[in-house]
Amino acid sequence: MFYKTIEEYERELKEMEIELEETKEYIKKHPEKLGTQGNYKTMKYLYKVFKEDKINFINDVTTFNLKLHGESLIQPISIQNLNSLNIKFNETTNSAITLLKNKTISSEELLNKSISKGSYNIIFAFSNPTEEDVKRTSPRKRGLMKIFNFINCGDDIEKLKKEAGPNGNEVLKSYKEFLAEIIKHNADFTLDTEMGTVKAGLTLEQCRNICENLNV
């Protein structure tokens, strides 16, 4: 990746567009300048490369990983169980977005792959990601960040309730159901996004404590 933020890509592409337009106009006035024409072709190629890299950046930043691990992890994980885990995770994210007074999101695309013995990595990605989804102010990203906030509360029930707020019973119910799916696999888990810069996780024992003590 050339840059680390969508704003940097937008700024660089805008400057390249201006330079391309100015060079194009110069060539119209001075067609005999063959060297300038060659430079223009190089600039157009670089502009295309930067646009493609920007798309790759958006896809990477809107992808996040749920890793199930631990000595007692039940393997192999069936497709049916993966789909159930996916559904519960999406329901939790949608509930978080509803709590934040935004529209619900569409179902997310689920990819999965076994990465090593004793662990399982599930890759989630926003369906049809846009530039807006890169920013933390977007509905989908805000909902996802809310889940990270819940995980960072650990198994402190009072912290969880405070994070959810007075109208947060539905999202806590969805979160509890998601953790129940994790427990079915006897797993600890970690969740990370934004190319690993945001990361949180819970142990199997913490998941059990939440499900036993969170009354919603």
Rosetta silent file (secondary structure, phi, psi, omega in degrees, C-alpha in Angstrom):
SEQUENCE: MFYKTIEEYERELKEMEIELEETKEYIKKHPEKLGTQGNYKTMKYLYKVFKEDKINFINDVTTFNLKLHGESLIQPISIQNLNSLNIKFNETTNSAITLLKNKTISSEELLNKSISKGSYNIIFAFSNPTEEDVKRTSPRKRGLMKIFNFINCGDDIEKLKKEAGPNGNEVLKSYKEFLAEIIKHNADFTLDTEMGTVKAGLTLEQCRNICENLNV
SCORE:     score description
SCORE:     0.000 S_00000001
   1 L     0.000  138.319  178.806    0.000    0.000    0.000 S_00000001
   2 L   -76.651  -36.501 -176.279    1.249    3.510   -0.837 S_00000001
   3 L  -131.953  170.526 -176.396   -0.637    5.246    1.977 S_00000001
   4 L  -111.152   -5.335  178.201   -2.268    4.463    5.323 S_00000001
   5 L  -135.873  154.009  178.957   -5.418    6.631    5.142 S_00000001
   6 H   -66.843  -29.926  179.922   -8.150    7.223    2.556 S_00000001
   7 H   -64.770  -37.911  178.451   -7.543   10.972    2.873 S_00000001
   8 H   -65.526  -40.699  176.752   -3.951   10.565    1.674 S_00000001
   9 H   -63.182  -44.743 -178.414   -5.125    8.622   -1.372 S_00000001
  10 H   -62.649  -41.286 -179.807   -7.776   11.231   -2.184 S_00000001
  11 H   -66.051  -45.391 -179.117   -5.275   14.076   -1.868 S_00000001
  12 H   -65.321  -43.348  179.809   -2.645   12.404   -4.052 S_00000001
  13 H   -64.796  -36.907  178.396   -5.152   11.397   -6.752 S_00000001
  14 H   -64.683  -43.450  178.837   -6.577   14.926   -6.854 S_00000001
  15 H   -64.089  -38.023  178.851   -3.105   16.399   -7.350 S_00000001
  16 H   -67.264  -37.948  178.105   -2.394   13.862  -10.096 S_00000001
  17 H   -62.912  -41.892  178.695   -5.672   14.732  -11.844 S_00000001
  18 H   -63.936  -45.155 -179.685   -4.753   18.424  -11.849 S_00000001
  19 H   -65.182  -38.747  177.252   -1.276   17.698  -13.187 S_00000001
  20 H   -62.986  -43.749 -179.467   -2.665   15.409  -15.882 S_00000001
  21 H   -64.993  -42.149  179.330   -5.131   18.054  -17.037 S_00000001
  22 H   -65.118  -40.339  179.395   -2.452   20.753  -17.128 S_00000001
  23 H   -67.325  -37.989  178.234   -0.083   18.498  -19.080 S_00000001
  24 H   -61.866  -43.622  179.055   -2.858   17.581  -21.519 S_00000001
  25 H   -65.863  -38.163  179.246   -3.531   21.245  -22.218 S_00000001
  26 H   -63.438  -41.028 -179.816    0.193   21.919  -22.666 S_00000001
  27 H   -64.216  -35.792  177.801    0.455   19.106  -25.241 S_00000001
  28 H   -61.288  -38.159 -177.775   -2.442   20.617  -27.213 S_00000001
  29 H   -83.273  -25.415 -177.179   -0.547   23.885  -27.450 S_00000001
  30 L  -133.065   68.741 -177.500    2.857   22.300  -28.056 S_00000001
  31 L   -64.781  -17.186 -179.153    2.357   19.044  -30.022 S_00000001
  32 L   -75.842  -13.652 -177.973    5.992   19.122  -31.111 S_00000001
  33 L   -81.552   82.714 -175.870    7.124   18.416  -27.506 S_00000001
  34 H   -65.192  -32.717  179.618    7.410   14.621  -27.831 S_00000001
  35 H   -63.753  -36.907  179.459    9.077   14.261  -24.445 S_00000001
  36 H   -66.615  -37.100  178.282    6.072   15.815  -22.733 S_00000001
  37 H   -63.165  -39.524  177.811    3.772   13.321  -24.463 S_00000001
  38 H   -65.074  -40.924  177.453    5.880   10.473  -23.079 S_00000001
  39 H   -62.651  -36.903 -179.203    5.697   11.966  -19.594 S_00000001
  40 H   -64.005  -42.421  178.894    1.924   12.244  -19.953 S_00000001
  41 H   -63.388  -40.079  178.335    1.588    8.540  -20.743 S_00000001
  42 H   -64.351  -41.729  179.354    3.722    7.677  -17.703 S_00000001
  43 H   -63.550  -39.935  178.826    1.591    9.926  -15.493 S_00000001
  44 H   -64.269  -39.019  179.057   -1.618    8.263  -16.755 S_00000001
  45 H   -65.610  -44.506  179.422   -0.174    4.847  -15.945 S_00000001
  46 H   -63.683  -36.430  178.135    0.834    5.927  -12.436 S_00000001
  47 H   -62.583  -42.603  178.192   -2.630    7.417  -11.895 S_00000001
  48 H   -63.056  -41.890  179.440   -4.188    4.057  -12.810 S_00000001
  49 H   -62.088  -43.448 -179.859   -1.811    2.239  -10.410 S_00000001
  50 H   -65.427  -37.894  179.047   -2.731    4.612   -7.548 S_00000001
  51 H   -65.856  -41.871  178.354   -6.476    4.152   -8.194 S_00000001
  52 H   -65.346  -38.726  179.597   -6.107    0.364   -8.121 S_00000001
  53 H   -67.143  -34.077  177.520   -4.041    0.578   -4.928 S_00000001
  54 H   -63.615  -41.653  178.141   -6.750    2.736   -3.354 S_00000001
  55 H   -63.450  -42.699  177.695   -9.342    0.016   -4.082 S_00000001
  56 H   -62.394  -38.210  178.808   -7.063   -2.608   -2.521 S_00000001
  57 H   -62.704  -45.458  179.338   -6.642   -0.376    0.528 S_00000001
  58 H   -60.104  -44.233  179.918  -10.429   -0.058    0.943 S_00000001
  59 H   -63.788  -39.902 -178.893  -10.845   -3.842    0.702 S_00000001
  60 H   -68.411  -42.821 -175.736   -8.076   -4.470    3.249 S_00000001
  61 H   -72.329  -24.651  179.601   -9.321   -1.923    5.794 S_00000001
  62 L   -97.863   17.484  174.012  -12.903   -3.232    5.615 S_00000001
  63 E  -108.796  138.167  178.265  -11.784   -6.814    6.240 S_00000001
  64 E  -140.352  155.703 -170.080  -11.569   -8.159    9.780 S_00000001
  65 E  -118.163  131.794  173.308  -10.551  -11.437   11.312 S_00000001
  66 E  -110.774  114.332 -177.209  -12.173  -13.569   13.978 S_00000001
  67 E  -108.871  120.400  173.610   -9.700  -16.123   15.289 S_00000001
  68 E   -95.360  131.606 -177.797  -10.875  -19.067   17.386 S_00000001
  69 E  -154.082  177.236 -179.670   -8.078  -20.708   19.339 S_00000001
  70 L   125.772  154.880 -176.601   -7.222  -22.519   22.548 S_00000001
  71 L   -63.306  -29.689 -176.206   -6.162  -25.968   23.698 S_00000001
  72 L   -99.574   10.609 -179.273   -9.734  -27.233   23.954 S_00000001
  73 L   -56.092  129.088  178.830  -10.942  -25.863   20.583 S_00000001
  74 L   -81.107  124.636  178.519  -13.286  -28.348   18.906 S_00000001
  75 L  -133.910  155.382   -5.356  -12.188  -29.183   15.353 S_00000001
  76 L   -76.300  161.313  177.809  -13.031  -29.476   12.571 S_00000001
  77 L   -93.191  125.019 -176.955  -15.613  -26.674   12.433 S_00000001
  78 L   -75.859  159.169  176.847  -18.493  -27.525   10.127 S_00000001
  79 H   -60.602  -37.331  178.747  -19.873  -25.183    7.480 S_00000001
  80 H   -60.794  -44.459  178.988  -23.182  -25.204    9.373 S_00000001
  81 H   -68.229  -35.295  176.601  -21.470  -23.985   12.549 S_00000001
  82 H   -64.367  -42.969  178.483  -19.542  -21.337   10.613 S_00000001
  83 H   -63.332  -39.505  178.559  -22.772  -20.037    9.099 S_00000001
  84 H   -64.052  -41.832  177.913  -24.379  -19.927   12.537 S_00000001
  85 H   -64.374  -40.487  177.752  -21.409  -17.986   13.906 S_00000001
  86 H   -61.755  -46.246 -179.530  -21.582  -15.607   10.949 S_00000001
  87 H   -60.185  -46.173 -178.284  -25.302  -14.982   11.466 S_00000001
  88 H   -66.101  -36.396  178.315  -24.868  -14.234   15.180 S_00000001
  89 H   -67.029  -42.760  178.696  -21.967  -11.887   14.508 S_00000001
  90 H   -64.407  -39.753  178.731  -23.974   -9.995   11.883 S_00000001
  91 H   -62.715  -38.852  178.927  -26.976   -9.773   14.195 S_00000001
  92 H   -65.712  -44.146  179.489  -24.753   -8.305   16.908 S_00000001
  93 H   -64.871  -42.692  178.141  -23.270   -5.726   14.529 S_00000001
  94 H   -62.439  -40.439  178.413  -26.724   -4.810   13.197 S_00000001
  95 H   -64.016  -37.590  178.568  -28.048   -4.410   16.744 S_00000001
  96 H   -65.248  -39.955  179.446  -25.113   -2.136   17.564 S_00000001
  97 H   -67.802  -40.667  176.876  -25.855    0.028   14.531 S_00000001
  98 H   -61.162  -41.133  177.813  -29.541    0.218   15.453 S_00000001
  99 H   -60.619  -35.229 -179.798  -28.495    1.270   18.959 S_00000001
 100 L   -83.083    7.540  176.826  -26.404    4.047   17.392 S_00000001
 101 L    64.442   41.286  174.093  -29.545    5.185   15.527 S_00000001
 102 L  -119.669  167.985  177.590  -28.296    4.218   12.090 S_00000001
 103 L   -71.035  153.325  178.143  -29.792    1.973    9.433 S_00000001
 104 L   -72.964  157.284 -178.768  -29.054   -1.742    9.591 S_00000001
 105 L   -96.131  164.249  176.289  -26.423   -3.201    7.309 S_00000001
 106 L   -77.880  167.428  178.174  -26.761   -5.907    4.727 S_00000001
 107 L   -58.912  144.716 -179.637  -25.453   -9.408    5.392 S_00000001
 108 L   -90.791  155.154  178.296  -21.687   -9.603    5.352 S_00000001
 109 E   -81.487  132.551 -176.911  -19.631  -11.785    3.092 S_00000001
 110 E  -115.866  123.299  171.350  -17.980  -14.665    4.961 S_00000001
 111 E  -117.563  153.367  177.448  -14.737  -16.360    3.980 S_00000001
 112 E  -150.890  151.215  177.275  -12.951  -18.856    6.175 S_00000001
 113 E  -155.986  143.896  175.178   -9.790  -20.887    6.202 S_00000001
 114 E   -78.535  128.002 -176.400   -7.960  -23.123    8.625 S_00000001
 115 E  -104.098  -26.162  176.564   -4.607  -21.507    9.425 S_00000001
 116 E  -170.272  163.949  177.577   -3.002  -24.041   11.779 S_00000001
 117 L   -64.075  131.106  179.209   -3.693  -26.942   14.074 S_00000001
 118 L    90.843    2.479  176.790   -5.394  -25.722   17.217 S_00000001
 119 E  -150.639  162.724  179.934   -6.788  -22.506   15.728 S_00000001
 120 E  -145.880  129.509 -176.160   -9.266  -21.324   13.135 S_00000001
 121 E  -111.844  123.303  179.294   -9.330  -17.981   11.344 S_00000001
 122 E  -112.250  123.301 -177.154  -12.581  -16.594    9.915 S_00000001
 123 E  -101.556  119.709  175.211  -12.278  -13.638    7.584 S_00000001
 124 E  -102.802  149.849  175.364  -15.246  -11.266    7.390 S_00000001
 125 E  -143.566  141.699  174.154  -15.554   -8.469    4.840 S_00000001
 126 L   -60.394  136.278  175.502  -18.072   -5.696    4.323 S_00000001
 127 L   -74.448  132.980 -179.985  -20.199   -6.451    1.270 S_00000001
 128 L    49.583   60.586 -178.003  -19.556   -3.903   -1.503 S_00000001
 129 L   -63.780  145.934  179.432  -17.187   -1.719    0.575 S_00000001
 130 L  -123.486  173.177  176.546  -17.037    1.993   -0.204 S_00000001
 131 H   -59.140  -35.012 -179.176  -14.735    4.870    0.714 S_00000001
 132 H   -61.968  -35.952 -178.038  -17.232    5.782    3.428 S_00000001
 133 H   -67.449  -18.086  178.446  -16.775    2.385    5.110 S_00000001
 134 H   -71.747  -32.196 -175.618  -13.082    3.153    5.646 S_00000001
 135 L   -81.446  143.221 -177.443  -13.949    6.049    7.943 S_00000001
 136 L   -71.080   -8.747  177.977  -14.849    5.371   11.554 S_00000001
 137 L   -86.736   -6.800 -178.824  -17.864    7.664   11.205 S_00000001
 138 L   -72.362  149.922 -179.812  -19.589    5.293    8.759 S_00000001
 139 H   -55.014  -45.484 -176.944  -22.561    3.291   10.140 S_00000001
 140 H   -67.133  -41.954 -179.347  -20.962   -0.073    9.491 S_00000001
 141 H   -68.970  -37.608  178.417  -17.597    0.897   10.991 S_00000001
 142 H   -64.175  -39.518  177.357  -19.252    2.486   14.050 S_00000001
 143 H   -63.797  -41.887  179.363  -21.233   -0.709   14.639 S_00000001
 144 H   -64.954  -42.339  179.672  -18.078   -2.797   14.373 S_00000001
 145 H   -64.166  -30.275  177.738  -16.180   -0.502   16.761 S_00000001
 146 H   -64.231  -37.742  177.799  -19.030   -0.884   19.258 S_00000001
 147 H   -64.006  -40.689  176.460  -18.394   -4.639   19.304 S_00000001
 148 H   -60.185  -39.605  178.221  -14.732   -3.969   20.064 S_00000001
 149 H   -61.660  -41.732  177.557  -15.830   -1.778   22.972 S_00000001
 150 H   -61.149  -47.223 -178.252  -17.948   -4.644   24.332 S_00000001
 151 H   -61.055  -38.937 -179.054  -15.063   -7.102   24.038 S_00000001
 152 H   -69.249  -12.478  173.957  -12.737   -4.670   25.818 S_00000001
 153 L   -75.651   -9.923 -177.431  -15.126   -4.684   28.781 S_00000001
 154 L    61.911 -140.085  178.464  -14.044   -8.268   29.391 S_00000001
 155 L  -104.877   26.875  175.025  -16.492  -10.145   31.617 S_00000001
 156 L   -81.976  102.063 -173.466  -17.297   -7.073   33.726 S_00000001
 157 H   -62.028  -39.503 -179.295  -21.111   -7.082   33.488 S_00000001
 158 H   -65.955  -39.439  176.633  -21.511   -3.546   34.843 S_00000001
 159 H   -63.530  -41.360  179.009  -19.055   -2.174   32.285 S_00000001
 160 H   -60.954  -45.750 -179.502  -20.927   -3.970   29.510 S_00000001
 161 H   -64.928  -37.754  178.624  -24.255   -2.505   30.598 S_00000001
 162 H   -66.613  -40.702  178.870  -22.737    0.962   30.849 S_00000001
 163 H   -64.311  -38.698 -178.986  -21.220    0.642   27.373 S_00000001
 164 H   -73.662  -31.702  179.967  -24.582   -0.471   25.929 S_00000001
 165 L    84.133  176.934 -174.822  -26.509    2.304   27.674 S_00000001
 166 L   -64.159  -21.777 -178.795  -30.129    2.394   28.870 S_00000001
 167 L  -107.676   22.035 -170.672  -31.499    1.212   25.504 S_00000001
 168 L   -98.328   14.076 -177.976  -28.912   -1.491   24.931 S_00000001
 169 H   -60.693  -39.610 -177.275  -30.714   -4.692   25.948 S_00000001
 170 H   -66.116  -43.395 -179.325  -31.206   -5.876   22.373 S_00000001
 171 H   -69.332  -34.846  176.851  -27.567   -5.463   21.373 S_00000001
 172 H   -67.436  -35.392  176.424  -26.433   -7.155   24.605 S_00000001
 173 H   -63.482  -43.995  178.810  -28.800  -10.032   23.890 S_00000001
 174 H   -65.648  -40.289  179.379  -27.297  -10.423   20.401 S_00000001
 175 H   -63.270  -42.075  178.510  -23.771  -10.157   21.814 S_00000001
 176 H   -63.149  -40.783  178.818  -24.563  -12.854   24.399 S_00000001
 177 H   -66.563  -36.447  175.698  -25.907  -15.152   21.662 S_00000001
 178 H   -63.060  -45.066  178.744  -22.745  -14.583   19.629 S_00000001
 179 H   -63.908  -33.566  177.394  -20.604  -15.537   22.644 S_00000001
 180 H   -62.164  -35.192  176.342  -22.761  -18.644   23.121 S_00000001
 181 H   -66.662  -38.470  177.286  -21.706  -19.703   19.604 S_00000001
 182 H   -62.111  -43.242 -178.178  -18.067  -19.207   20.591 S_00000001
 183 H   -61.217  -35.332 -179.992  -18.606  -21.366   23.699 S_00000001
 184 H   -57.180  -24.982 -177.700  -19.977  -24.205   21.536 S_00000001
 185 L   -99.527    6.633 -178.927  -16.487  -24.500   20.074 S_00000001
 186 L    52.038   46.273 -170.301  -14.709  -24.412   23.473 S_00000001
 187 L  -119.798  146.652  157.939  -12.693  -21.501   22.143 S_00000001
 188 E   -81.383  162.685  175.656  -10.911  -18.351   23.189 S_00000001
 189 E  -148.287  153.884  171.100  -11.214  -15.729   20.463 S_00000001
 190 E  -130.283  149.561  178.665   -9.623  -12.554   19.150 S_00000001
 191 E  -128.377  130.991  176.622  -11.053  -10.040   16.692 S_00000001
 192 E  -138.945  153.645 -178.945   -8.944   -7.596   14.713 S_00000001
 193 E  -147.733  179.747 -179.017   -9.548   -5.040   11.977 S_00000001
 194 L    51.042   51.042  177.230   -7.880   -2.171   10.118 S_00000001
 195 L    56.688   37.988  174.088   -4.987   -4.424    9.125 S_00000001
 196 L    86.201    1.611 -177.357   -4.444   -5.550   12.719 S_00000001
 197 L   -78.883  -21.320  176.529   -4.245   -2.076   14.281 S_00000001
 198 E  -117.845  122.760 -173.080   -7.444   -2.613   16.316 S_00000001
 199 E  -145.947  141.515  177.880   -7.552   -5.860   18.283 S_00000001
 200 E  -154.917  162.223 -179.523   -9.517   -7.357   21.187 S_00000001
 201 E  -165.843  166.654  177.648  -10.347  -10.784   22.553 S_00000001
 202 E  -136.077  150.121  173.504  -11.922  -12.922   25.266 S_00000001
 203 L   -84.648  164.825  176.553  -11.044  -16.227   26.860 S_00000001
 204 H   -58.876  -40.705 -179.899  -13.480  -19.132   26.945 S_00000001
 205 H   -63.152  -39.931  177.807  -13.883  -18.567   30.689 S_00000001
 206 H   -65.393  -40.852  178.219  -14.794  -14.909   30.156 S_00000001
 207 H   -60.358  -43.897  179.519  -17.364  -15.867   27.511 S_00000001
 208 H   -64.457  -41.823  179.011  -18.941  -18.332   29.942 S_00000001
 209 H   -60.311  -41.439  179.594  -18.989  -15.768   32.755 S_00000001
 210 H   -65.033  -47.265 -177.010  -20.797  -13.263   30.542 S_00000001
 211 H   -65.887  -30.992  179.865  -23.384  -15.770   29.343 S_00000001
 212 H   -79.673  -29.125 -170.739  -24.042  -16.979   32.912 S_00000001
 213 H  -112.770  -12.122  179.064  -24.278  -13.549   34.543 S_00000001
 214 L   -88.579  108.747 -178.336  -25.611  -11.168   31.894 S_00000001
 215 L   -97.610  103.342  176.868  -29.386  -11.111   32.292 S_00000001
 216 L  -138.136    0.000    0.000  -31.031   -9.602   29.216 S_00000001
